[in-house]
């Protein structure tokens, strides 16, 4: 699994926060995968709902939202293949942009307190403009991006001592030694070619092949 800085933030939310969590960002940056991995390692039971894979649920959710939050909570119980345990279940709603009005109900779901909620979606800056109401104070948002250069270095097994030394030189405005400078510039050139999309980085790390990585790039472009 690639190291992602957002993992710490998600784990912190799982352990200590009672507001809902929204993880947003462009497609293919690793939102769903990272959330699943964090939830898998938690003490909670998980109910996952994906509105893109189950579009038939959107109408049911929109109807329940138009009624009241209690109807929505009952709907979660109906969808789940096993009984939901109060205070012990996290409900993960993926591709929330397909049913964006559910964010207007988050305030009531959080206040009810039966379960914890994590949501994920793409292009939400555009999709959420016309929301009837915004759940201010009830929703914590994390913006995910492709891997930054530091995450790329870690993925490529550059020793943490190199990264620490580079950070120290930057903070102190001191010269980087020639050996470290050479390694970092080489890594940066590779980063410019590979980019930060998780699938592309994983492919490059596994194969060390720019051609294989370019195939992944083309697949991502076609999906966009």
Residue pairs with C-beta under 8 A, 6 or more apart in sequence:
1 37
2 30
2 147
2 151
2 155
2 198
2 201
2 202
3 151
3 154
3 155
4 30
4 34
4 144
4 147
4 151
5 148
5 151
6 23
6 34
6 142
6 144
7 34
7 37
7 38
9 142
10 21
10 23
10 34
10 35
10 38
10 118
10 142
11 38
11 41
11 42
13 21
13 118
13 140
14 38
14 39
14 42
14 44
14 90
14 116
17 140
18 110
18 113
18 116
19 110
19 137
19 138
19 139
19 140
20 106
20 109
20 110
20 116
20 117
20 118
20 119
20 135
20 138
20 139
20 140
21 117
21 118
21 119
21 139
21 140
21 141
21 142
22 96
22 103
22 118
22 119
22 120
22 121
22 124
22 139
22 140
22 141
22 142
23 31
23 34
23 35
23 118
23 119
23 120
23 141
23 142
23 144
24 31
24 120
24 121
24 122
24 124
24 125
24 141
24 142
24 143
24 144
25 31
25 122
25 143
25 144
25 145
26 122
26 123
26 145
26 146
27 122
27 123
27 223
27 224
28 197
28 198
28 199
28 220
28 223
28 224
29 144
29 145
29 146
29 197
29 198
30 144
30 198
31 120
31 122
31 144
32 94
32 120
33 198
34 144
35 92
35 94
35 118
35 120
36 48
36 92
39 46
39 90
39 92
39 118
40 46
42 90
43 88
44 88
44 89
44 90
44 116
45 82
45 84
45 85
45 88
45 89
45 90
46 89
46 90
46 91
46 92
47 76
47 79
47 80
47 84
47 89
47 90
47 91
47 92
48 92
48 94
49 57
49 79
49 91
49 92
49 93
49 94
50 94
50 95
51 57
51 58
51 61
51 93
51 94
51 95
51 96
51 98
51 99
52 94
52 95
52 98
53 95
55 98
57 79
57 99
58 98
58 99
60 75
61 72
61 75
61 99
61 101
61 102
62 99
62 101
64 71
64 72
64 74
64 75
65 72
65 101
65 102
65 104
65 105
68 108
69 105
69 108
69 109
69 111
69 112
70 112
72 102
72 105
72 108
72 109
73 109
73 112
73 114
73 115
76 84
76 91
76 115
77 83
77 84
84 91
84 114
84 115
86 114
86 115
87 113
87 114
87 115
89 114
89 115
89 116
90 115
90 116
90 117
90 118
91 115
91 116
91 117
91 118
92 118
92 119
92 120
93 102
93 117
93 118
93 119
93 120
94 119
94 120
94 121
95 120
95 121
95 122
96 102
96 103
96 119
96 120
96 121
96 124
97 121
97 122
97 123
97 124
97 127
98 121
100 121
100 124
100 127
100 128
100 131
101 131
101 132
102 119
103 119
103 128
103 131
103 134
103 135
103 139
104 131
104 132
104 133
104 134
104 135
106 117
106 119
106 135
106 138
106 139
107 133
107 135
107 138
109 115
109 117
110 117
110 135
110 138
110 139
111 138
121 127
128 134
145 196
146 195
146 196
146 197
146 198
147 155
147 196
147 197
147 198
147 201
148 196
149 187
149 188
149 191
150 163
151 196
152 187
152 191
152 194
152 196
152 201
153 162
153 163
153 184
153 187
154 160
154 163
155 201
155 202
155 205
156 187
156 190
156 205
158 183
158 187
162 180
162 183
162 184
165 176
165 180
166 176
166 180
166 184
168 174
169 175
169 176
176 184
190 204
193 210
193 213
194 200
194 201
194 204
194 210
194 213
195 201
195 217
197 216
197 217
197 220
199 216
199 219
199 220
200 213
200 216
200 217
200 220
203 209
203 212
203 213
203 215
203 216
204 210
204 212
204 213
207 213
